[in-house]
Amino acid sequence: MTYSETWDLETIFAGGTTSADLQERMNQLKAELALFEQHVVAWDAQQDKPDYQQFAALLALKETVTFGFRQCLNFVNCCASANVSDKNATKLAGLLASLNSEYLTAWTLLIKKIGGLSESEFNQLLTSEQFEPIAFVLKETREKAQALLNEPEEVLLNALNIDGIHAWGEHYGRIVNLIQFPFKEADGTISYLSAGQAQNKMMDDPDAAVREQMFESWEASWKASAPLFADTLNHLAGSRLTDYKAHGVEDYLEEPLSYNRMSKETLDAMWETITKNKAAFKPFFDRKASLLGKEKLAWQDVAAPVIVGDATPQVYSFDEAAAFIIKQFGKFGDKMAQFAQSAFEKAWIEAEDRPGKRPGGYCTTFPESGESRIFMTFGGSPGNVSTLAHELGHAFHGHVLRELPALNRDYAMNVAETASTFAEMIVADATVKEATSTAEEINLLDNKIENATTMFFNIHARFIFESNFYEERKNGVLSEDQLCDLMEAAQKESYLDMLSSYHPHFWASKLHFYKTNLSFYNFPYTFGYLFSLGIYARSLEEGKGFEEKYIALLQDTAAMTTEELAMKHLGVDLTKPDFWQAGIDLVLEDVARFMAITD
């Protein structure tokens, strides 16, 4: 079957960012927001008890506003991702940011009123049948209310964030949109690649000379704008630290851990167990370097494909990738496979390899339409197929939550990455099992292990860098040279200095450091990877019947802490090393197999 490689956004709002339907929905959103603000101000908890019907109506109106905002903003972001020259998208994003600030102000006031309820009054509210399904989130919200400043101060902070932290995040995007990466083709002509195209060539091309040339161009291009990126990162972090200080938050990890509903004990147990096992990967790094004809791997070689003998790099067309993913999802469960097929048939995926697109990949949801959209640049490598499966995992997660209350759909990043990585693992494992020769198995097994090394080494380097950066930023602004030094030191520490070269400007090239709604956009990936390994092992034991249990787990991801989720559905304690070691042992089995067949 033939599928479109460009997504269909017309079913969301016809006409792109100049859509009359989009403008109408934004106007309607303004009216809904004004009504929400009016009702929040008027709500009196004492007059509303004991049944709290007005509060229930307020939550319903909040859901309408939240869904409307996400519908509009996610559409605008999709348009901007697919065409970085869409100036109207930037304008609309600014307008929506202003509306979001108003919404946050109203929501903050409502949170403060919830926090003002006495313990007995709040417990009485929770006993109501209509609030029981969202009791966890309401309790969480009430706890957060205790840390809020008074209303005028919170209103001011929300307003300042538009031209503060969020403005710096948008500034980063505008700089990236202007960068092109020159590459000298075999015939001597110079091509100018987008960040997404350049990254695919740098990491996936089997030719070491191509990878090296592309990496040099990549580093040079980011370095050219490094002073601008340094300003952006410094002020973004400075804004965040100022906000933390105002709210009495001293530990810069407190907010990201709270957002991920995860304890420091769990995070420490994960990283400590990974660190203890890193040396076991050294033989794999050495063997891969040898197979690539090198003494040690350079940064751009870590993800490079291993081609031995007369094997050729496996290349998938988009249609072949779609068929393969649907087939493998079907071995796990019918619902997941049917969902993926529907996503391809309805053109929910922007995969075309062309200039003018933003780098990276993501999945975004449209709550009013009950649909998702996936963005990536598909180059045909097994890694690209895994990325496609990864984003479909995100989309499936949103799909199984579509009938739940809005407050029970706001799952955190760590469990979001569990669903995506689980889907990716199904496909990566299948590619290895279906290898038709030893040479092909080596190539595919390397690709599978590389995913693990990304989680254990690359992501850990990001975490180390960001921890050290925030510690240093407390004392003042850092120069681009200092940021490069911090990044290279973090990479050397994480990789046990096993590489011959590093990527000092990685801090400039990685969008995740510039996310404004959440810092430490890194450790949840590693958590999701290892957590999904445990789920995957369970699915192999139980077969297709496990799909319903998996869906039940996903439906709980926004209704309990991470530790509670793991105990309820897997019976494991995340604060102990045993669970993490079991997942790492599964990866080490792949390493042992790779070493055996490449001996």
N, C-alpha and C positions, 0 to 999 in steps of 0.2 A: 504494500500500500504506500502511496505517496502522501507525505505530510508537508505542510507549509513550514518553512524555516523562519518566517516572520510572524509575529503574533497579531492577533486580531483584537484591537482595542476599540473598534467601532461599536461592538456590542455593549461596551461600558458607556462611552460618550462618543457619539459620531462627530467626526470633524477635528479630532486632535485638540490641541490647547486653545484653538479658536472656536471650539464647539459651543453652540447655543445651548445645548442640553447641559453642558458643564456649567455655563454661566448661570443658568436657571437653578441648578442644584446648589450652587454656591450662594445665590441670593436666598434660596429657601433655608440653607444652613444658617445664614445670618439671623433670620427670623426665629428659627428653632433655638439658636443659642441665646438670643435675647429673652425668649420665653423661659428657658432654663435658668438664666441669671435671675430673672424676676421671681420665679418660684423658690429658688434657693434662698434669696434674701427674705422672702415672706414666710418660709417654713419655720414653724414653732413646734419643737418636739413635744413640749408639754401639752399643747392643745391637740396634738396628733395622736397621742397615746390613748388607749392601749393597743389599738389595731394598726396604727401607723400607715393608714391608707395613702395619705399625702406623700409620705416617704417612698412608698412603692411607686406612686405615679412619678415622683422625681427621678427614681432610678430608671423607669421606662423612658423618660424624656432624655436622660443622660445617654442611654443606649442609642436613641435616635440620633443625637448630636455626634456621638462617638463614631457611629457607623457612617454617617454622612461625611464627617471630616476625613475618615480613612478612605472612603470611596473617592473623594476628590483629590486628596493629596497623593495617594498611591497612583492614581491615573496620571497626574502631573509628573511625578517622579519617573514613571514608565516612559512617558514621552521624552523627558530629558535624557534618560539613559540611552534610548535608541537613537537620539539625534542631539548631540551636544551643542549644536548650533541653534537649537530652539530657544530663542531669547524670551518668548512669551511664557515658556515654562518657568523660567527664573522669576518673572514678574508674578505669576500666579502662586508660586511657592512662597513668595514673600507675603502676599495677601493672606494665604492660609496660615502662615506662621503667626500673623497678627490675630487671626481668629482663634488659633490654638492658645495663645496667651490669655485671651479673654476667657476661654473655656477653663483653662487651668486655674485661673483666679476664682471662678465660680465653684469649681470642684474643690479647691482648697477651703473655701468658706464652708461648703457642705461637710467636708471632712472634719473641720474644727467643730461644727455643730454635733457631729456624731461623737467626737471625742468629749464633748461637754456633757453627754449623758452619764448618769450615775451607773455604777456597776449593775445594780438591780434593774434599772430601766433598760440598759443595753441587753442584759440577759433575757428580759421579758420580750424585747423586740426579736431576738433570735429564736424564741420559741414559736413564733408565728410560722405557719406552714409555708407562706410565700417567701420567707427569708431563709428558711432552713437550707436550701440548696446552695446559697451563697454565703453561708455562715463563716466559712474560713476566710474569705476575702474581706468580709465586713470586720471581722476581728483584726485582721492584718491592717486594714484601713484605720481602725480606731487606734491601734498602737502607733501608727505613723503620725497620727494627729497630735500625739503628746510632744513630738519634736518640732512642731510648727511654730513659727513666730506669730506675732499678732497680725490681724488681717491687713492693715495698711502696709506693713513690711513685706508680707508675702505678695501682695498685689504689686508692689514696687519691684520686687525681685523678678516676678514673672514678666513684667513689662521690660525690664532691663535685659532679660535674657534674649529678647528678639534681636537687639543690636549688640548683644554681648556674645555669649557662648554659641548660640545658634548662628549668628552672623559669621563667626569665625569658621564654623563648619561649612557654611555655604561658600565662604571665600576659598577654602581649600578646593572645593569642587570646581570653582571657576578657573583656578590656576591649572588644575589637572586637565580641564577641557582644552586648554591652549597648547598642551605639550604634544609634540609628535616625536616619533623615534625613528631616526634615519637608519636604513639598512642597505648595504651594498649588495646587490644581486649578483648572481654568477656572471651575467653579461656586462657587469660594470655599471649598470644603471642604479640610481638611488631611489628606493621606495621609502615613503614616510608612513609609518604604521601607527595605529591607535595603541593605547596602553594594553588593551585586551589582546590584540594581534601580536604585539611585541612580546608579551609575557608567554603566550603559547609557543612562539618560536624559540624563545630563550630557554624554556624549561622542557619542551617536548621534542625538539628537533634531534634526530639521531646523529647529526654531524657535529662533532665537537667544535669545529672551527666556526660553524654557524652560531652555536650557543655562545661561544666566547665573544664573537663580534657583537652579537645582540646584547650580551651582558654589558660590554663596554659602552655601547650606545645607551643602554638603559641607565647605567650609573651616571654617565655624563649628563643625560637629559634631566635627571632628578637633581643632580648637583648644581646645574645651572640656575635652578629656582630655589635652591636650598635656603637662602636667607629669608625668602617669603614663607617657605614652609616652617622654618624655625619660629618666625614671628607668630604664625598661625597656631602652631602647637603650644607655644609658651603661653599665649593669651587664652587659648581654650582651657588649658589646665589651670591657669591662674584664676579664671572665672569660676571654675569648678571648686578649687580650693577655698576661694572666698566664700562661696555658698556653703561649703561644708563648715567653715569656721563660724559663720552666722548661725548655723543650726546646731552648733556644739558637737560636730562630728570631727574627731581628731584622726581617726584611722581612715586613709583613703580607700581601703578595701571594704569598709563597712557598708557603703552604699551598693557596690556591685554584688557583694555577697547577699545583702538583703534582697536586692532585686531578683537574684537567682534562687531565693528561698533556700539557701545553702549555708551550712555552718563553716566556720574557719577550721574546725577539726576535720571536716570532710576534705576541704581543699588541701590542708597540710598532709593528710594521709595519702591523697592522690599523688601530689608532687614528690613526696618523700619516697614512695614506693617506685615511682618512675625513675627517680634519680639513682636508686640502688640498683636498677636493672640496666642502666644506660651502657655500661661497659660490655654487656653481653651482645650489643649491636656492633661493636667494633669489627669483629670478623666479617660481618655483612658489608660494612662500609669499605673495608680493605678489599674484599673480593669484588665488589662492584667496581671499584677504582681499577683493579687489575683487568677486569673484563672490558673496561672502557679504554684500556691502554694508558693508564695513568698511575702514578705512585700514590697520590691522594686525590680525593674528590674535591673539585672546586665548588663554590656555592651553586653555580648554574648546572652542575653535574648531578646533584643529589636526586633530582627528579627525572633525569635523562633516561630514556629507554635503553635497556640492555639488549643488544642484538648480537646473537652469536651464530656461528656457522653460516649457512646459506639462508637463514631466516630473514625476513623483511619486516619492518615495523607494521603492526596491524593497524589498518586504517578503516574506519567505519564511515559509511555515508550516514546522513541524519536518519534516513528511513531504516537502515540496518540497525542503528543504535536504538531506535524506537521499538522495532520488532524484538530485539534482544532483551530490552528492559521489560517489556510487557510479558514476554515468555518467562523470564526469571521471577518477576513478581508473582506470576500465576502459580509457580511452584510453592510459594509461601502461602498465598491466599487469593481467592477469587476477587474479593472486593478491592484489594490493592491493584490488581492487574486491570480490572475494569475501569477503575478510576484513571490509571495512567493512560489507557487507550483513549478514554474520553478526552483527556487533556491534549493528546496529540491530534485527535480528530477535530477538536474545536479550536485548534490553533491558539493555544494558551502560551506558546513558547517562542521567545525571540532568540534565535540561535544563529542567524546568518553571520558569516565571517566577512565583515566589511569595515571600512574606515568610518569614523564619526560616531562610534559607540563608546560608552564608558567602559572602563575595565571591570573585571570581576563578574560575579554571578549572584543572583538572589531570587527569592520567591516572595511575592507579595499577594495579599488577599484583598478582595473586594466584597466586604460583608453584605452590602445591599444587593449585590448580584449573586452572592453565593458562589463566587468563582475565584480562581487564583491566576496569576501570570508569572512566568519564569523568564528571567533574563540571563543570557550567557553568550559567549562567542564560541561556537562549536567548530573545532578544527579537525575532528575525526579520530583523535587518539583515544586509547582505552581510558586515559585519565579524564578526557572530556565526557566519555560515556558515563563514568562514575559521577562526575559533577552533575550531569543531567539527572541521573538517578537520585542524587543527593537532594536536588531542588524539588524533584517530584515527591520525595519523602516529606519535605516541608509542606507541600501542597496537600498531601494526603492527611497530614496532621490537622491542618485547618479544616479539611473536608469533614472529618469525623467529629469535629467540635461545633459544626455549623448550627445545630439545634439547641445548643446549651445557652444559658443566660450569658449576656455579654461579659459580665465580671468573671465568669468561669472559662472564658476563652483567652484571657490574658496570661498565657503561660510564659515562663521565663526562657532566656536564651539557652541555658544549659540543657533543659529538656527538649527545647526546639531542635537543638543539634543532635539529640538522641534519635529523634524520628528520621532526620535527614541522613545521618550516618548509618542507621540501620538499613535504610533503603540502598544506600551506596554499597554496604557490605554484601548484601544479597547479590548484587551485580558483580562486584569485584571477585567474590568467591566463585561465582559461576564461570567467569572468564577463565579462571585457573583450572577448574575442574573439566572444562570442555576443550582444553588445549589438545591439539592433535599430534604434537611432537614435543620432545624435550626442549628444543630451542624455543618453541612458542611458550611452553610452561615457564621457562626461565624469564622470558620477557614479561609475562603476565603476573608471575609471582613477585617479581621486582616491583611492578606497579602497585600491587596490593600492599607489600611491605612499606613502600614509600609513603603510603597514606599514614601508616603507623608512625614512621619516623617524623613525618610532619607534625603529628600530634605530640610526640614525646620530645622532640628536639626544637623544631621551628617555633611551635606555639609556646614552648617553655621559654625560648629566648625572648619572645615578645613579652611574656609575663615578667621575666627578670628585668628587661629594659624598662618597662612601664613602671615597675615598682621602684627601681633606682631613679628614674626620671622624676616621679612624683616626690620622692624623698629630697632630691636636689632642688626641685622647683620651689619647695617651701622657702629656700634661702635666696631665690632670685631667678632671673631669666638666664637660660642657657643658650650659648651660641650654637650655630650649626656644627662647628667642629666638636664641641662638647657632646652634642647629641650623637654625632657619628662615633665618637669614642665610646660612649655608653652603649650604643648598639653593637659595635664590634666586640666589645668586652662581653656583652650578654650572649652573643652568638658563640664566642669561643668557650664560655663557661657551659652553655647548654650542650654544645656539640663535643665537649671534652677535648676541644682543639683538634678534632679529627679531620678538619678540612684544610685545604691549601690556600683558600681565599674566602673572603666573607663579603657581605653586602652592607657597607657602613651607612648607606643612604636608605636602608629599608624603612627607617622611621618616616621618611618623606613619601615613599612609594605606597605605603600600606594605608588604605582608607580607614581601616578599623581604629587606628589611633586618633582619628578625627571625628568619630561618632560623637554627637553632642548629647544624646540621651543616656549614654552609658559609657563609662570608662571600663578598662580591662575587658575589652571585647576579644578575649583570647582563651582564658582557662575554661570557659563553657564548652569550647570546641573539644578540648581533650576530655573533659568530663563526659560529654555526649558520646564521644568515640568509645570510651571504655565502658560506659553504661550500656551502650547499644551492643557491645560484645557479649555482655551478660545476657541480654535479651535474645540475641541471635543464637547463642548456645542453647538457650531454653527452647527456641523455636525449632532447632534441629532435633532436639529430643522428642518434641511433641508433634511435629509435622503440621499439616495444614490446619488442624484443629486449633492451633495456637493463635490464629489470626484474631479471633474474637477476644481472647485474653489481652492481646496486644492493643486492640482498639480500646478496651476498657482501661488499660494503663494510660494511653494517650488522653482519654477523656478525663482523667484525674490530674493531669499535669498542671492545671492552674488552680487546683482545689486543695492542695496540701503541700507541706514542705518536701524538699527533695529526699530527705532521709525517710520521711513517712511513706513517700511513693515507693522507694526501693524496698522498704520492709513489707508493705502491703502486697506488692505484686511479685517481688522476687525473693522475699524473706532474707534480705541481706542487710548488714550494718555497714554503711558507707564510711563511718569514722574509723573502721579497722582496715588494716592493710590487706587482709585476706581477699576481699572482693577485687581490689585493684590488681593484686598479684595474679589472680586467676585469669583476668583479661589479658594481662601482659604475657602470661604463659602461652596463651593461644597464638599470640604474635610470634613468640620465640619458636613455636613449632613450625611456623612458616619459614622463619630464618634458618632453622635446622634443615628443612627440606631444600631451601635454596642452596645452602652450603653443600649439601650432599649431591645435588644434580649438577653443580658447577665445579665439582672437585676435579 
